[in-house]
């Protein structure tokens, strides 16, 4: 599974749909959420309102996003879905480059730039992921990760309406990535908000379609789905911030941004 990197927008209607899917997190191994929570020390002082928002997100996923993703998988051929995913991810490359630079990660910025140029020029605008075939790694970076590298702590755990699992730091990072999103800037400057909204909706359905079975399994096997998602989000973010140097952990689609800022 890929780490979710959804288009960044704190209040945009384009990704209002995006986290009916992020709330449905995914992991390769659900496990005991209570034990994992203890290990990762998730701060959740707003658990009661968070659970309420989580339940609303779940309802939106069950009623809208999951059915849409099933239709998408059933109607759109695999090669076309791959092309759509590659194109959307390529559009986010400028943010990946900028965040790598802000983190002082020259190698990461070089790889992100190489991927962007390679896929844009040789991959027909990003439709084909030529960079991966050429051995250039894909490592999305968002401003929440940048803040963590700068020493900013997580803050309390938050569940955002339709955008799903987050924390205070990552929510602030999400807002900054929104302002810096080149597609949002272009769309609003040229009165193409419809294209911007379309990208967000297609991105949401595309990323949800990648984890249909995994999310179903997670729901079915979790004694407390909310607590499991909370733990997995914490694990995934720590792994992303450390660039997975700490070892293998379950992956979580962010969306987030990231929801594969």
C-alpha positions in Angstrom: 0.0 0.0 0.0 1.1 3.5 -0.6 1.0 6.3 1.8 -1.7 8.5 1.1 -0.7 12.1 -0.3 -3.9 13.8 -1.1 -4.1 17.2 -2.6 -3.6 19.7 0.2 -6.5 22.0 1.1 -7.8 22.8 4.6 -11.3 23.9 3.6 -11.5 22.9 0.0 -14.6 21.3 -1.3 -12.5 19.2 -3.8 -11.2 17.0 -1.0 -14.2 17.3 1.2 -14.9 13.8 -0.2 -11.3 12.8 0.4 -11.5 11.6 3.8 -14.4 9.6 4.1 -11.6 7.3 2.9 -8.8 8.6 5.2 -11.0 7.8 8.2 -11.0 4.2 7.0 -7.3 3.8 7.5 -5.5 0.7 6.4 -2.9 -1.6 7.9 -1.4 -4.9 7.0 -1.7 -6.2 10.5 -4.5 -4.8 12.7 -3.3 -6.3 15.9 -4.2 -5.2 19.4 -4.9 -1.5 19.2 -4.7 -1.0 23.0 -1.2 -2.4 23.2 -0.1 -0.4 20.3 -1.6 2.8 21.7 0.4 2.2 24.9 3.6 1.8 23.0 3.0 4.9 20.9 1.6 7.2 23.6 -1.2 8.7 21.5 -2.4 11.9 23.1 -6.2 12.1 22.6 -7.8 14.5 25.1 -10.6 15.2 22.6 -11.6 11.6 22.2 -15.3 12.1 22.6 -15.7 14.7 19.9 -13.1 12.9 17.8 -15.2 9.7 18.0 -18.3 11.6 16.9 -16.5 13.0 13.8 -15.0 9.6 13.1 -18.5 8.1 13.1 -19.7 10.7 10.7 -16.7 10.1 8.4 -17.4 6.4 8.6 -21.0 6.9 7.5 -19.8 9.0 4.6 -17.4 6.3 3.5 -19.9 3.5 3.7 -22.6 5.5 1.9 -20.6 7.4 -0.7 -16.9 6.8 -1.0 -16.7 3.0 -0.9 -19.5 2.4 -3.4 -17.9 5.0 -5.7 -14.6 3.2 -5.4 -16.1 -0.1 -6.1 -17.8 1.2 -9.3 -14.5 2.9 -10.3 -12.6 -0.5 -9.9 -15.4 -2.3 -11.8 -15.6 0.1 -14.7 -12.2 1.6 -15.2 -9.5 -0.8 -16.5 -6.3 -1.3 -14.4 -4.0 0.5 -16.8 -6.2 3.6 -16.9 -6.5 3.7 -13.1 -2.7 3.4 -12.9 -2.3 6.3 -15.3 -4.8 8.5 -13.3 -2.9 7.7 -10.1 0.4 8.5 -11.6 -0.8 11.8 -13.1 -2.3 13.0 -9.8 0.8 12.1 -7.8 3.0 13.8 -10.3 1.0 17.1 -9.8 2.1 17.0 -6.2 5.8 16.8 -7.0 6.5 20.5 -6.5 5.3 20.2 -2.9 7.5 17.2 -2.3 10.5 19.1 -3.7 9.8 22.1 -1.5 9.3 20.1 1.7 12.5 18.1 1.1 14.4 21.4 0.7 12.9 22.9 3.8 13.9 19.8 5.7 17.5 20.1 4.4 17.2 16.8 2.6 19.1 17.5 -0.6 19.1 13.9 -1.7 15.3 13.7 -1.3 14.8 17.0 -3.2 17.1 15.7 -6.0 15.1 12.5 -6.2 11.8 14.3 -6.2 13.0 16.7 -8.9 14.3 13.8 -10.9 11.0 12.0 -10.7 9.0 15.1 -11.6 11.1 15.9 -14.7 11.4 12.3 -15.8 7.7 11.6 -15.5 6.6 14.9 -16.9 8.9 14.7 -20.0 9.2 11.0 -20.6 6.0 9.9 -19.0 3.6 12.0 -21.0 3.0 14.6 -18.3 3.1 12.0 -15.5 0.7 9.4 -16.9 3.5 6.8 -17.0 5.7 6.3 -13.9 8.9 6.1 -15.9 10.9 7.4 -12.8 10.1 4.3 -10.8 11.1 2.0 -13.6 14.4 4.0 -13.8 15.0 3.4 -10.1 14.2 6.9 -8.8 12.4 6.3 -5.4 9.1 8.0 -4.6 9.0 9.5 -1.1 6.2 12.1 -0.7 6.9 14.8 1.9 4.4 17.1 3.4 4.8 20.2 5.7 3.6 18.2 8.7 6.7 16.1 8.3 8.8 19.3 7.8 7.5 20.7 11.1 8.4 17.5 12.8 11.9 17.7 11.4 12.1 21.2 12.8 11.3 19.8 16.2 7.5 20.6 16.5 5.7 18.0 18.5 2.6 16.1 17.5 0.1 17.9 19.7 -3.3 16.3 20.4 -4.8 13.7 18.1 -7.6 15.1 15.9 -10.1 13.6 13.6 -11.0 16.2 10.9 -14.4 16.2 9.2 -14.1 14.2 6.0 -10.3 14.6 6.1 -9.8 12.1 8.9 -7.0 11.3 11.3 -4.5 14.1 12.0 -3.0 15.9 14.9 -2.4 19.6 15.7 1.0 19.7 13.9 -0.2 17.9 10.8 -3.3 20.0 10.6 -1.1 23.1 10.5 1.1 21.4 8.0 -2.0 20.6 5.9 -3.0 24.2 5.8 0.5 25.3 4.6 0.5 22.7 1.9 -2.9 23.9 0.8 -1.6 27.5 0.4 1.4 26.2 -1.6 -0.4 23.7 -3.8 0.5 24.8 -7.3 -2.7 23.3 -8.8 -4.8 25.3 -6.3 -2.9 28.5 -7.1 -3.3 27.9 -10.8 -6.9 27.0 -10.6 -7.9 30.0 -8.5 -5.8 32.4 -10.6 -7.3 31.2 -13.9 -10.9 30.6 -12.7 -10.6 26.8 -13.1 -12.0 25.8 -9.8 -13.9 23.0 -11.4 -10.7 21.3 -12.5 -9.3 21.6 -9.1 -12.4 20.1 -7.5 -12.4 17.3 -10.0 -8.8 16.4 -9.2 -9.7 16.2 -5.5 -12.7 14.0 -6.1 -10.9 11.7 -8.5 -7.9 11.5 -6.2 -10.1 10.5 -3.3 -11.9 7.7 -5.2 -8.6 6.5 -6.7 -6.9 6.2 -3.3 -9.9 4.6 -1.7 -10.0 2.0 -4.5 -6.5 0.9 -3.6 -7.5 -0.3 -0.1 -11.0 -1.8 -0.5 -10.1 -5.2 0.9 -7.6 -3.9 3.5 -10.1 -1.5 5.1 -12.8 -4.1 5.2 -10.5 -6.5 6.9 -9.4 -3.9 9.4 -13.0 -3.0 10.3 -13.9 -6.7 10.7 -10.9 -7.6 12.8 -10.7 -4.5 15.1 -12.3 -4.6 18.5 -12.3 -0.8 18.5 -11.8 0.5 14.9 -11.4 4.1 16.1 -8.5 3.1 18.5 -6.9 1.0 15.8 -7.0 3.8 13.2 -5.6 6.2 15.8 -2.6 3.9 16.6 -1.9 3.2 12.9 -1.9 6.9 12.1 0.6 7.6 14.8 2.8 4.7 13.7 2.6 5.7 10.0 3.5 9.3 10.7 6.5 8.5 12.8 7.7 6.1 10.1 7.2 8.8 7.4 9.0 11.5 9.5 12.0 9.2 10.0 11.8 8.1 6.4 11.2 4.5 7.6 14.6 4.3 9.2 13.0 2.9 12.4 11.9 -0.3 10.7 8.8 -1.7 9.1 5.4 -0.4 10.4 1.9 -0.7 9.1 1.1 1.8 6.3 -1.8 4.1 6.5 -3.4 5.8 3.4 -3.8 9.6 4.5 -4.7 10.3 2.7 -3.0 12.3 3.8 -2.0 13.2 2.6 -1.7 12.3 2.4 -3.5 11.1 2.4 0.3 7.4 -1.6 1.0 17.1 2.1 
